[in-house]
Amino acid sequence: MLEELELRDLEIGDAGWIVARHAEIYAVEAGFDMTFEAQVAEVMARFIRTRDPIRERAFIAAFDGRRVGCLLCMRLTEESAKVGLFLVEPEMRCRGIGRRLLQEAMGFARAHGYGSIGFWTFDGQRASEALYLSVGFRLVTSHPAHSFGRDVIEQEWEILL
């Protein structure tokens, strides 16, 4: 299956798909409200408008011509990158797609001079947390917050490249 997976950069229509699927999936799985959709749309718009094509990249995973996952690798500082808008379609999880997206982003970041890569998420995604740990990320901070219409435990993860 992974050998048939296409990983490509952002194309027309991908941004809308990324925003819609994040909003739909996180509403069902995490109970997030429309403020989450607005946040995803803002991140996506900022990425498109200000992206440095040499040091930042989108990874769109497509299988059999259908989008099944995504991840943005964005500059945080000159020395560090961050993962954003990481998603795998629910029916495509546990097939190595998330691992492949993360590994590609880590390789891209390493090849483009970043010494670390990190990301923000929230507690409660056990399979995702197992993936992060298995590729070498470590939990840096964790604290309670009220985000996207509900109480969550926000987390920041990081890996040194």
Secondary structure as GFF3:
##gff-version 3
##sequence-region A 1 161
A	DSSP	three_ten_helix	2	4	.	.	.	ID=ss1
A	DSSP	beta_strand	6	8	.	.	.	ID=ss2
A	DSSP	alpha_helix	14	30	.	.	.	ID=ss3
A	DSSP	alpha_helix	34	50	.	.	.	ID=ss4
A	DSSP	beta_strand	57	63	.	.	.	ID=ss5
A	DSSP	beta_strand	66	75	.	.	.	ID=ss6
A	DSSP	beta_strand	80	88	.	.	.	ID=ss7
A	DSSP	three_ten_helix	90	92	.	.	.	ID=ss8
A	DSSP	alpha_helix	97	111	.	.	.	ID=ss9
A	DSSP	beta_strand	116	122	.	.	.	ID=ss10
A	DSSP	alpha_helix	126	134	.	.	.	ID=ss11
A	DSSP	beta_strand	138	147	.	.	.	ID=ss12
A	DSSP	beta_strand	150	160	.	.	.	ID=ss13
###
